[in-house]
C-alpha cells in the first residue's frame, strides 16, 4: 500500500514529528511505501523518491504564520478570507 503523510515539519525533537517518524518506520516494516510532503525536513537527508519539500507548510513560512494568526490569535467572525487563502495554496 502507498501511504501519504502531510506534516509541517519532520525531524527534530517535537512530539508530533517524533510520533510521525515512529509510524513511518512501522508502516515501512509492514512493507508499505510511505511518501512525505513536509514544509521542513530537519536533521535528515531528503529521499527525493519518497519525500517532497513544500516550504509553505513550514510553521515558519509567512503564509503559515498569517493563517495561524488569523485562525487562532486574531480570528474574525467571517472565515471566508482565511478559507480563501488556505485554498489558494
N, C-alpha and C positions, 0 to 999 in steps of 0.2 A: 504494500500500500504506500502511496505517496502522501506525506503529511506536510502541511504548510503551517509555519508559525510566524506571526507578525508581532514584533516586540520593539519597544522604543530603544532598548539597549540590551546587548548581550555581552557577557564577560563582566569583570569587576566583582564586587562583593555585596551588591544589594540582594535582598531576599528573592525578589521576582526573577532576576537574572539567574541566580543560583538554582532555584527550583526549575526554571525552564531548561537550564543545561542538564539537570538531572533527568528530566523527562526526554530530552533529545537522546541521551545515552540509552535510556530504557527502550525507546522506540527503535533505535538503531540495532540494539542487541536482539530485538524481536524480528529483525530483518526488514524493517520499514525504511524507506528513503525519506529523509527529512530535509525540507527546504526552509530557509530562514530569510525573512525580509526584516531588516532592522535599521534604525536610524543611527546606530553607533555600535561598533564592534570594539570591545576593549580587551587588550591582552591576548588576542587570538589572531592567527593569520586567516584571512578570508579564503574559503574554498569557493572559487568562482562558479563551480557547477551547482552548488547547493546553497550558497549564501549571497544575498544581494544587499548592498548598502543603499538605503533610501534616506538621505540626510534629513528630510522634512519630518521624519518620525522621531528624530532625536529630541529629547526633552529640552535641549539647549538651542534648538533652531528657533528663529524668530517667529515662524508660523506656529509652532507648537506653543511657544511662550504666550503668544496672543490668544490662542484658543484656550489654554489653561486659565489665563486671566479672565477671559470672557465667560468661561463655563463655571469657574469655582470662586474667584475672588471679587469679580465685578460683574455679576450676572445682571441681565436686564429681563424684563417680563416678556420681551419678544425674542425668541430664539432663532428667528429667521436669518439674521446676519451671521450668527455662529454656524448654523447648519449650512448656509450657502458657502461659507469659507471652507468648511470641512469637505464638502462635496466637490469643491473646485480643485482640491489637491488630488 
